[in-house]
Amino acid sequence: MDLTAYPRRIYTDFATPIQHLEKLSNMLGGPNIYVKRDDLLGLTGGGNKTRKLEFLVADALKQDVDTLITTGGVQSNHCRMTLAAAVKEGLKCRLVIEERNHLYNPKENGNVFLYNLLGAEQIKVVPDGTDVVKEMEIVNEELNKEGRKGYIVAEGGGNDLGALGYVSGSQEILKQTSEMGISLDHIISPSGSGGTHAGLVTGFCASGIGIPVTGINVRRDKAAQEEKVYNIVNLARQRIGFNEEIPKETVKNFDDYLGPGYAIPTDKTFEAIQLLAQTEGILLDPVYTGKTMAGLIDLVQKGYFEGQKNILFLHTGGTPSIYANASNILEHSNLYLDVN
Ligand SMILES: Cc1ncc(COP(=O)(O)O)c(C=O)c1O
């Protein structure tokens, strides 16, 4: 498996730590739970998008563009990170923001605050259900009329080129765990646009060490998400020249922790956020990692990992968005402290 054929920018100059969550593991009484701290990746605020953008932005630079264009929900980590990469590379950035279950308020904290602080060139807000691909093409046409050139970064960086970020991430995990003297039995990852999940599956299969990766859905039902991830797996494996068919069953997802929909936290999401904060001092977000940790906890309790020793939770970031949800989190879990 050779990734050097693809140009790449490096936005993190270290391997993100893998840490043993000792207190959480003891409390749940199941396997050892480790966390891969991809919330600490480079670019503003960290998170999984950094790995994808290393390949996507390198591709953009090769095409001599002056602007990155992308899309996401109101509190989009992906939009924040694409903007951060643009800042780093001296490019402009235009965002198409889709109001999914959430109206855009320019004064909001979290990622919206960061769109302003990092200086997005344009924010185009569109209603839920809009054809965002078409909207991004319109933004690009507008740039072309001014003699400029944009590069459209797929939503969530969720295509096969972006997935190479997590093919590379899988290699990093294998190297680290071998140095640590542990072997992983299972990985739990959020599954949204699907690139992270697909990149890991592709990377582990291609390296011949097929660690199972279970995806926790944050947006779609099980069948739709498994199909989405599997499509990316097939394209990504061809990109890296891995010619063996990867069985469909290798892609496994659960939609049981999604609740009413994207970006709508459930009671279990809030409980997981509180538990990780108060046992390990680790921050989770209500859209992705809180739901995924709620899934991991439930799966441990149901005996899903029976006979398995070491489980890795992929912390994909999203930390800035929790500041936009502060009162929601504190009020829901009744966490306001008395002061005297
Ligand atoms: C913090 C965080 N975790 C997980 C995901 C989902 O990753 P993917 O889109 O690769 O499935 C996202 C996507 O936006 C994210 O921002």
The ligand as a Tripos MOL2 file, in Angstrom:
@<TRIPOS>MOLECULE
LIG
   16    16     1     0     0
SMALL
NO_CHARGES

@<TRIPOS>ATOM
      1 C1        -16.1050   15.6830   15.0210 C.3       1 LIG1
      2 C2        -16.5160   14.8020   13.9050 C.ar      1 LIG1
      3 N1        -16.5090   13.4880   14.1030 N.ar      1 LIG1
      4 C3        -16.9000   12.6260   13.1520 C.ar      1 LIG1
      5 C4        -17.3210   13.0780   11.9200 C.ar      1 LIG1
      6 C5        -17.7630   12.0870   10.9170 C.3       1 LIG1
      7 O1        -16.6910   11.7190   10.0910 O.3       1 LIG1
      8 P1        -16.9610   11.2940    8.6090 P.3       1 LIG1
      9 O2        -17.6240   12.4520    7.9460 O.co2     1 LIG1
     10 O3        -15.6230   10.9920    8.0520 O.co2     1 LIG1
     11 O4        -17.8360   10.1110    8.6320 O.co2     1 LIG1
     12 C6        -17.3270   14.4490   11.6540 C.ar      1 LIG1
     13 C7        -17.8080   14.9390   10.3470 C.2       1 LIG1
     14 O5        -18.1290   16.0510   10.1410 O.2       1 LIG1
     15 C8        -16.9110   15.3310   12.6670 C.ar      1 LIG1
     16 O6        -16.8990   16.6480   12.4700 O.3       1 LIG1
@<TRIPOS>BOND
     1     1     2 1
     2     2     3 ar
     3     2    15 ar
     4     3     4 ar
     5     4     5 ar
     6     5     6 1
     7     5    12 ar
     8     6     7 1
     9     7     8 1
    10     8     9 2
    11     8    10 1
    12     8    11 1
    13    12    13 1
    14    12    15 ar
    15    13    14 2
    16    15    16 1
@<TRIPOS>SUBSTRUCTURE
     1 LIG1         1 GROUP 0 **** ****
